[in-house]
Amino acid sequence: DDCENEWGDRFEIGQTGTPQLVCHGDTLISEESRTLAYGKSLSFDGVSCASSAKGLECTNGEGHGFFLSKARQRLF
């Protein structure tokens, strides 16, 4: 409801600061998009993400991040 554009289904996180909900009006999927399998983790540019059957959690060096699952989403 807070998005001026059609979609608000993308989260953006940097090395510092809190994550943000990104609003957009078109497709964001690219050929470079990847799926992080359950039980796997990935770190890139100061952000670490871990995938499990419960969901996906990504955090930066300050401890800010987000959690995503089919049931909910949470920014912290």
C-alpha positions as CSV (number, residue, x, y, z in Angstrom):
1,D,0.0,0.0,0.0
2,D,3.0,2.3,0.6
3,C,4.2,2.0,-3.0
4,E,3.5,4.7,-5.6
5,N,4.3,2.1,-8.3
6,E,2.6,-1.2,-8.9
7,W,4.9,-3.5,-6.9
8,G,6.6,-3.5,-3.6
9,D,8.1,-6.9,-3.5
10,R,11.9,-6.3,-3.5
11,F,14.2,-5.6,-0.6
12,E,17.5,-3.7,-0.9
13,I,20.3,-3.8,1.7
14,G,23.7,-2.2,1.7
15,Q,26.8,-2.6,3.8
16,T,25.4,-0.1,6.3
17,G,22.0,1.1,7.4
18,T,18.6,-0.5,7.4
19,P,17.1,-2.4,4.5
20,Q,14.4,-0.7,2.3
21,L,11.4,-1.9,0.5
22,V,11.8,-1.1,-3.2
23,C,8.8,-0.1,-5.2
24,H,8.9,-0.6,-9.0
25,G,6.7,-0.7,-11.9
26,D,8.2,-3.5,-14.1
27,T,10.0,-6.8,-13.9
28,L,13.2,-7.0,-12.0
29,I,14.3,-10.6,-12.9
30,S,17.4,-10.9,-15.0
31,E,19.4,-13.7,-16.5
32,E,21.9,-13.1,-13.6
33,S,19.3,-13.9,-10.9
34,R,20.1,-16.9,-8.8
35,T,18.3,-19.1,-6.3
36,L,20.0,-19.8,-3.0
37,A,19.2,-23.4,-2.1
38,Y,18.1,-24.4,1.4
39,G,21.1,-24.9,3.8
40,K,23.3,-22.6,1.7
41,S,24.7,-19.2,2.5
42,L,26.3,-16.4,0.4
43,S,28.3,-13.3,1.3
44,F,28.8,-10.4,-1.1
45,D,30.0,-6.8,-0.6
46,G,29.4,-6.9,3.2
47,V,26.0,-8.6,3.2
48,S,25.5,-12.2,4.2
49,C,22.4,-14.3,3.3
50,A,21.4,-17.7,4.5
51,S,18.6,-19.9,3.2
52,S,16.7,-22.5,5.1
53,A,13.3,-24.2,4.9
54,K,12.0,-21.5,7.3
55,G,13.0,-18.7,4.9
56,L,15.8,-16.4,3.7
57,E,17.7,-14.0,6.1
58,C,20.2,-11.4,5.0
59,T,22.2,-9.1,7.3
60,N,24.9,-6.5,6.9
61,G,27.8,-5.8,9.2
62,E,25.7,-3.6,11.4
63,G,23.3,-6.4,12.1
64,H,20.5,-4.8,10.0
65,G,18.7,-7.0,7.6
66,F,15.5,-8.7,6.5
67,F,13.8,-12.1,6.7
68,L,11.5,-13.4,4.0
69,S,9.3,-16.5,3.9
70,K,6.0,-17.4,2.2
71,A,4.2,-16.6,5.4
72,R,5.8,-13.2,6.3
73,Q,8.5,-10.6,5.8
74,R,10.4,-8.6,8.4
75,L,12.9,-5.8,8.3
76,F,15.2,-5.3,11.2
